[in-house]
Each structure stands twice: as structure tokens, then as C-alpha cells.
Amino acid sequence: MGYAQLVIGPAGSGKSTYCYNLQQHCESIGRSVHIVNLDPAAEDFKYSVAIDIRELISLEDVMDELNLGPNGGLIYCMEHLEENLEDWLAEQLEDYLDDDYLVFDCPGQIELYSHIPVFRTFVDQLRRWNYNVCAVYLLDSQFVSDITKYLSGCMASLSAMVQLELPHVNVLTKMDLVTNKKEIEKFLDPDTRLLIADLNEHMAPRFAKLNKALAELLDDYNMVNFLPLDIKKENSMQYILSQIDNAIQFGEDADVKIKDFDPENGDSD
């Protein structure tokens, strides 16, 4: 059984920074993780790259050779990866054991997770290879500054969740840059009715039914819970990692460690 995180989210949400800090955290606690770059447009990395899609295809080469723009070129790259999963990626993963923990650093184009089937195919293939996978959706906390932006972020995350059909953990990144954390806290585990009531005050009455439907949708899918990530706090990363591990059942088959117990010493008093 292998384990994997699929790190997704909008461009600029901090996916590569998250992967780097996760790798640093795991090294500090003596745990091994392997970071896989799935962004063909990436250039430099702070983390150690175990597998790199640019060895298969790069966005720069595609744009030059096929005269495509960045978005079209990226979709071409990911479809090329889809076609080579059972060849190139399978060969790359042969170097890792069944119980290895992989973290896939993905591109930031949200359409890759919302309606283009590339990553659904990718996830299905990982499952066939006996990997437990969790989608880790990152959203910049600077983006969640009011209810309208919050709803937009939730809808994008919900779209990815429905498309991928994976255990799903939402993370608010860059909390270390937030100056007024109280303004963000109401979005971590909010009362959607109160948020919608606040939204209705600033919108025309004709939008009230739509806003109510959005709130009910988020409640039905339990999409209103975000975990805050402050990379300056070690326990923040540890807590998020524990939630992800629980979602993919990492470590549940590990042997229980029992300390030796000496009855004579234990009854000394």
C-alpha cells in the first residue's frame, strides 16, 4: 500500500512552498516523503525533487514547437502525461517501495481539476497501483478577505472535490502574512447562514435565493471547513499532516510499540 497527497489549488496559493515546508518538517521528525513535480512550467525548486515531469515534457518546449500559448500548452503537456502514465510514470515509481509516501506538486490551472479529466485519470491510475490518495486543496488566506471571495474559493474547491472523488482537505495558506487573524477565523469553520445574511445586505434582493442555495450546497458537502497553515509554526504543519494521514489511513497498519515493563520496579513503592 502506497500513500500520496495531490497538492492542488489556484496559481499563487503556495503549493510549492507547502511541499517544501512539508519536506522540511518530515525530515525534522525522521519521516521520509518524496516530492513529485507535475508542473511542466516549473523552473526552480526549494525542495528535493524525486520525480520531475519535465523529464517527460516541458511547457517551454511545447510552446516553441507547437506555437501554443501557456494555457493550451499546459493542457497539451498534461494530456501527454495522461497518455504516458502506464509507461513513463510507472517506470519512475518502480524505484519506490509500496509503503512510500509521495507528494504531487501540481499545476495551478484550476480547470485541470474541475472539468478536464486528466487528473481524474491520474488518480484512478494511482488507485489501481494501490495508492491511497488525498487531495490537498490550498487557498491563499489573503484571498479570503470577504464572503464573496470565500464563496468563490469554496466553489472552486467543491468542483475539484466532485471531479476527483477523493478524501479532501482544505488548507488556508500564508496565515503568517495575515495581520488581522480574527477576520480570517470566521471563515475556518463558519456559520454559513450568518455569512449569507451578511452577503445579502450588500447585494440586490433578487440574489437572495441564489445565495441561500450556495450556502445549503456548502453545508451539504461539508465544504466550509478550512485548516489554517502558518509555516512559521511547526505544530501548524504537524496538525495538517495528521489530518491528511488520517484521511488516507497512513500508519494504521504499523506495529504498536510497547515499552518493556518491569513489574518489580513498577511496584517499588
Wavefront OBJ file of the C-alpha trace (Angstrom):
o trace
v 0.000 0.000 0.000
v 1.368 3.401 -1.037
v 0.245 6.831 0.126
v 0.008 10.095 -1.779
v -1.029 13.715 -1.473
v -2.297 15.539 -4.547
v -1.460 19.191 -3.811
v -3.796 21.366 -5.880
v -5.196 24.886 -5.859
v -5.076 28.165 -7.786
v -1.821 29.634 -9.070
v -0.019 31.515 -6.323
v -1.740 29.667 -3.478
v 1.585 28.358 -2.155
v 1.653 24.759 -3.384
v 5.426 24.540 -3.884
v 6.065 26.365 -0.607
v 3.765 23.919 1.141
v 5.653 20.963 -0.388
v 8.995 22.418 0.708
v 7.871 23.039 4.276
v 6.246 19.619 4.455
v 9.512 18.029 3.357
v 11.466 20.044 5.930
v 9.010 19.124 8.665
v 9.147 15.420 7.837
v 12.941 15.474 7.797
v 12.944 17.045 11.268
v 10.795 14.220 12.665
v 12.675 11.457 10.845
v 9.978 10.692 8.312
v 10.518 10.127 4.591
v 8.443 11.825 1.878
v 9.142 12.117 -1.839
v 8.064 15.217 -3.775
v 6.942 14.745 -7.380
v 6.788 17.800 -9.652
v 3.833 17.613 -12.042
v 4.099 21.200 -13.255
v 5.761 21.279 -16.706
v 6.160 25.067 -16.382
v 8.132 24.950 -13.123
v 11.645 26.349 -13.083
v 13.315 26.271 -9.675
v 12.572 24.252 -6.549
v 13.475 24.716 -2.919
v 12.577 21.110 -2.176
v 14.350 17.971 -3.358
v 12.603 16.621 -6.460
v 12.202 12.858 -6.597
v 10.368 12.717 -9.964
v 10.065 15.574 -12.461
v 7.523 15.718 -15.287
v 9.912 17.981 -17.214
v 11.982 14.880 -17.943
v 8.983 13.734 -19.980
v 7.734 17.054 -21.353
v 8.149 20.762 -20.627
v 5.818 23.667 -21.284
v 8.574 25.760 -22.876
v 9.314 23.088 -25.485
v 5.622 22.623 -26.284
v 5.050 26.360 -26.737
v 8.073 26.665 -29.027
v 7.386 23.588 -31.153
v 3.584 23.742 -31.413
v 3.162 27.527 -31.217
v 0.702 27.241 -28.335
v 0.008 29.725 -25.559
v 0.640 28.979 -21.869
v -2.820 27.551 -21.118
v -3.130 25.498 -24.276
v 0.443 24.312 -23.894
v -0.136 23.235 -20.304
v -3.221 21.239 -21.213
v -1.255 19.572 -24.012
v 1.506 18.666 -21.519
v -0.936 17.158 -19.025
v -2.730 15.177 -21.730
v 0.670 13.872 -22.825
v 1.285 12.784 -19.230
v -2.124 11.088 -19.214
v -1.137 9.103 -22.296
v 2.151 8.023 -20.689
v 1.027 7.094 -17.188
v 1.481 3.363 -17.641
v 4.875 3.808 -19.301
v 6.817 6.801 -18.010
v 5.250 7.285 -14.587
v 5.067 3.573 -13.836
v 8.778 3.315 -14.591
v 9.545 6.295 -12.328
v 7.570 4.816 -9.430
v 9.395 1.482 -9.636
v 12.173 2.983 -7.509
v 9.821 3.461 -4.557
v 8.511 0.906 -2.120
v 4.874 0.033 -1.637
v 4.700 1.945 1.635
v 6.422 5.123 0.386
v 4.718 8.500 0.841
v 4.508 10.636 -2.304
v 3.508 14.301 -2.579
v 2.485 15.504 -6.059
v 3.068 19.232 -6.618
v 0.505 20.072 -9.311
v -0.012 22.989 -11.743
v -2.205 25.919 -10.744
v -4.701 25.906 -13.632
v -7.962 25.090 -11.866
v -9.643 23.696 -14.989
v -7.316 20.684 -14.747
v -9.210 19.602 -11.612
v -12.684 20.951 -12.330
v -13.776 19.689 -15.760
v -10.804 18.366 -17.753
v -10.477 14.623 -16.929
v -6.656 14.493 -16.856
v -6.257 14.348 -13.090
v -9.240 12.060 -12.649
v -7.459 9.599 -14.934
v -4.247 10.189 -12.984
v -5.958 9.496 -9.651
v -7.683 6.373 -10.968
v -4.324 5.043 -12.134
v -2.725 5.645 -8.732
v -5.576 3.732 -7.130
v -5.014 0.818 -9.499
v -1.403 0.855 -8.330
v -2.701 0.501 -4.774
v -2.139 4.084 -3.564
v -4.347 5.789 -1.015
v -4.650 9.381 -2.245
v -5.836 12.589 -0.579
v -6.493 15.872 -2.403
v -4.982 18.817 -0.506
v -6.623 21.980 -1.821
v -4.710 25.163 -0.977
v -6.306 28.598 -0.883
v -4.404 31.809 -0.164
v -5.706 33.323 3.094
v -5.149 36.754 1.541
v -7.812 35.779 -0.986
v -10.391 35.046 1.712
v -10.925 38.611 2.842
v -14.702 38.750 2.428
v -17.694 36.475 1.864
v -17.741 36.810 -1.938
v -14.121 35.693 -2.296
v -14.685 32.952 0.261
v -17.637 31.559 -1.717
v -15.618 31.707 -4.928
v -12.802 29.708 -3.316
v -15.261 27.174 -1.889
v -16.960 26.663 -5.247
v -13.627 26.005 -6.956
v -12.653 23.557 -4.235
v -16.027 21.829 -4.409
v -15.685 21.476 -8.176
v -12.327 19.741 -7.727
v -13.724 17.514 -4.992
v -16.629 16.350 -7.137
v -14.384 15.765 -10.157
v -11.649 13.831 -8.333
v -13.812 11.949 -5.775
v -11.009 11.808 -3.214
v -10.681 12.402 0.519
v -10.336 16.177 0.579
v -8.543 18.541 2.959
v -8.826 22.315 2.532
v -5.950 24.476 3.727
v -5.695 28.248 4.098
v -2.075 29.107 3.361
v 0.090 32.138 4.183
v -1.501 32.637 7.589
v 1.861 34.022 8.732
v 1.206 37.038 6.467
v -2.262 37.791 7.862
v -2.235 40.880 10.061
v -5.765 40.541 11.413
v -6.346 36.829 12.029
v -9.736 37.447 13.630
v -11.092 38.433 10.222
v -9.971 35.075 8.832
v -11.105 32.902 11.746
v -14.783 33.337 10.880
v -14.106 31.538 7.583
v -12.370 28.497 9.104
v -15.497 26.849 10.484
v -18.216 29.411 9.807
v -21.939 29.596 10.257
v -22.956 29.855 6.601
v -26.318 31.395 7.487
v -24.608 34.338 9.139
v -22.221 34.761 6.229
v -25.027 34.667 3.698
v -27.039 37.161 5.743
v -24.030 39.479 5.607
v -23.740 38.904 1.853
v -27.426 39.663 1.273
v -27.006 43.059 2.913
v -24.623 44.095 0.130
v -26.485 42.581 -2.821
v -29.776 43.130 -4.586
v -32.747 41.183 -3.160
v -33.070 39.124 -6.352
v -29.835 37.282 -5.412
v -31.157 36.097 -2.033
v -32.401 32.721 -3.309
v -29.131 32.073 -5.134
v -27.101 32.907 -2.032
v -29.286 30.623 0.076
v -28.776 27.779 -2.412
v -25.000 28.285 -2.316
v -24.991 28.147 1.475
v -27.043 24.935 1.501
v -24.729 23.391 -1.099
v -21.663 24.094 1.031
v -23.345 22.683 4.118
v -24.481 19.545 2.301
v -20.953 18.801 1.085
v -19.315 19.898 4.338
v -17.102 22.270 2.355
v -16.886 25.097 4.860
v -14.020 23.747 6.933
v -10.506 25.073 6.308
v -7.318 24.311 8.200
v -5.020 27.327 8.706
v -1.365 26.880 7.802
v 1.261 29.104 9.383
v 4.634 27.874 8.124
v 6.391 29.648 10.981
v 4.689 27.338 13.476
v 5.836 23.718 13.492
v 2.673 22.474 15.157
v 0.577 24.019 12.365
v 2.163 21.779 9.727
v 2.053 18.789 12.077
v -1.673 19.204 12.632
v -2.433 19.442 8.919
v -0.251 16.415 8.189
v -2.062 14.414 10.876
v -5.422 15.264 9.291
v -4.193 14.158 5.867
v -2.661 10.976 7.290
v -5.972 10.165 8.925
v -7.815 10.710 5.621
v -5.607 8.190 3.784
v -5.210 5.849 6.783
v -1.462 6.279 6.852
v 0.212 4.322 9.642
v -2.874 2.368 10.675
v -1.201 -0.927 9.830
v 2.000 -0.082 11.712
v 3.018 -2.287 14.609
v 2.138 -0.970 18.031
v 5.252 -0.152 20.029
v 5.043 -1.294 23.647
v 7.615 -0.304 26.218
v 9.122 -3.034 28.348
v 7.556 -3.094 31.784
v 9.295 -4.426 34.859
v 6.677 -5.381 37.485
v 9.232 -5.279 40.274
v 10.247 -1.713 39.501
v 6.661 -0.748 38.901
v 5.622 -1.874 42.438
v 8.633 -0.376 44.216
v 6.522 1.954 46.323
l 1 2 3 4 5 6 7 8 9 10 11 12 13 14 15 16 17 18 19 20 21 22 23 24 25 26 27 28 29 30 31 32 33 34 35 36 37 38 39 40 41 42 43 44 45 46 47 48 49 50 51 52 53 54 55 56 57 58 59 60 61 62 63 64 65 66 67 68 69 70 71 72 73 74 75 76 77 78 79 80 81 82 83 84 85 86 87 88 89 90 91 92 93 94 95 96 97 98 99 100 101 102 103 104 105 106 107 108 109 110 111 112 113 114 115 116 117 118 119 120 121 122 123 124 125 126 127 128 129 130 131 132 133 134 135 136 137 138 139 140 141 142 143 144 145 146 147 148 149 150 151 152 153 154 155 156 157 158 159 160 161 162 163 164 165 166 167 168 169 170 171 172 173 174 175 176 177 178 179 180 181 182 183 184 185 186 187 188 189 190 191 192 193 194 195 196 197 198 199 200 201 202 203 204 205 206 207 208 209 210 211 212 213 214 215 216 217 218 219 220 221 222 223 224 225 226 227 228 229 230 231 232 233 234 235 236 237 238 239 240 241 242 243 244 245 246 247 248 249 250 251 252 253 254 255 256 257 258 259 260 261 262 263 264 265 266 267 268 269
